[in-house]
């Protein structure tokens, strides 16, 4: 029979009310009684529903569920919509008559209390809910303090944004770009292309002696002085035997009509001086620098010239582009004569005495955009070696951007940082050139980072951790204050574990954000250990002295991995508590389960439930079934909606409820029994966001008792 279940609602809402304790009954107002009676007045005459009368009449003989609890300390809970409960109407009456604990489905989660735009907190709904429930004699179980879902993600992310620099609009950062230094050169003739005047190098300086004729000479040839677009400061280190006027410095990137030609005056004074010359508006290119004494009669000694690029204050940040690592086997890239194999995760080069080079990062895998880059080589050598080079190039023709940097190889394993400014962009081959070096080299990896120049500073990992610890402190202290010490138990951390990757001990790793994630994973910033330890510490600091803290998670009853997630959670609890300070009181198993028509599947699921309860009891901690609800899966593996359920299927679900609760009471010692929370009072509506359309309740959508009610009660009573 596939009709909706309608009997067993205890005849009307009036009877639900009569089941209340005296205190709870007095709390109901006359409007509640009137509205319930008007809306749910049913006579259940046999002439109207003869089939249903026979099927469901037995449910009328059951007492409210809380009457079947034999342990005074047992918490029989129900998931509750707080906004409906505080109306003190039907939800309030059903909750108070059947349960001694209530759990808010969403009202006590961070996303419900903290504004995602500005972080403001509003606990008024929480306070009203807790006050209403505790005044009615119920305990409130807190759900939840730390979780990755239902968080004020926008506000939390705003706390982690880069710090803006307090920038002086007139300030500039100087970056040395090029230098021509004569101080280390040997005495000799003029070293550059002559322009009529050819001062020799004497005592580490170009020594100019005036002749009375108009004079000029190169001091920095353009082939050695490439400047990018921007503003520059030129520092000219020069000595003079006396002051002189009319001296100029000209900077130009060519000689034709399109060349940029900038001339600045050099106010020569007697003695050794450093002249700072502003050179704004460089368009970019190779710049000749020409000193023009013209007809000045001072003797000049040019010692050095430097160009500094001027930029607004910024911070250089290295952004990793990619990293190439190696797998043991033959040389993995195109051969260039030298084909060193990969041994122990490194390209293993053994010198032969011949000139050698080999690919270590092929260009097809290494597209770079224009900018400045840093390459890191993880390299081991059996001894010091000279002459080793690292080359990057985006082609092989004359137009290729080809850059090389020396690798100053030292014995041992080291990380070498190589700077490659001015990359023009493209697909870059990376080539290590031992050349004729006689050292044995092992190249473990090549990492590429682009240098970003920012006007803000990213927070360090330590700063992010400190900031989020403050945010968690603010949240938990605010929630505990709103609860006024009345909430004695909490899911301190919810759903921390993943169920994919395992660590070296075979333990499931914690969940972490992926590229597709829209949730906020605190553990990404606080760390896998401190995430939970911090939440526990704050809950004990701000909560009541006798607060009990649970780790809550799902799939702990999994049969496909032999309760692997629960075993991992137990191991993680040991790790969290290993500091000797953190104390976790209990484990909560959500148990969003299904009843299976396939008997073999069902038996496997039941055995995993028994194993779960045995493992949980073996920890010595409090054991809680935290979010129990149940759907139905037919023999073909399809989820069955409430509208398609048969009476036989409903009875099978009732039997499974009885099994779960009976096993809990059989296996878990009384001293460890926190209790059981039924997550869904009624079946799920067809438009629900939770198991929509499924028969997950002990009551149907009209609040009539179902066969599952009997199974739940029988389990509690020990039948």
Beta strands, then each sheet from edge to edge (+ up, - down):
strand 1: 75-80
strand 2: 101-104
strand 3: 139-146
strand 4: 163-164
strand 5: 173-181
strand 6: 200-201
strand 7: 206-208
strand 8: 215-220
strand 9: 226-227
strand 10: 230-240
strand 11: 248-252
strand 12: 261-265
strand 13: 271-282
strand 14: 285-286
strand 15: 288-294
strand 16: 300-311
strand 17: 315-325
strand 18: 342-343
strand 19: 346-349
strand 20: 356-361
strand 21: 367-368
strand 22: 371-381
strand 23: 389-393
strand 24: 402-406
strand 25: 412-423
strand 26: 426-427
strand 27: 429-435
strand 28: 441-454
strand 29: 456-457
strand 30: 489-494
strand 31: 497-502
strand 32: 508-510
strand 33: 548-553
strand 34: 586-589
strand 35: 592-596
strand 36: 622-633
strand 37: 673-678
sheet 1: 35+ 36+ 34+ 33+ 30+ 3+ 2+ 1+ 37+
sheet 2: 4+ 29-
sheet 3: 5+ 16- 7+ 6-
sheet 4: 5+ 16- 10+ 13-
sheet 5: 8+ 15- 11+ 12-
sheet 6: 9+ 14-
sheet 7: 17+ 28- 19+ 18-
sheet 8: 17+ 28- 22+ 25-
sheet 9: 20+ 27- 23+ 24-
sheet 10: 21+ 26-
sheet 11: 31+ 32-
end
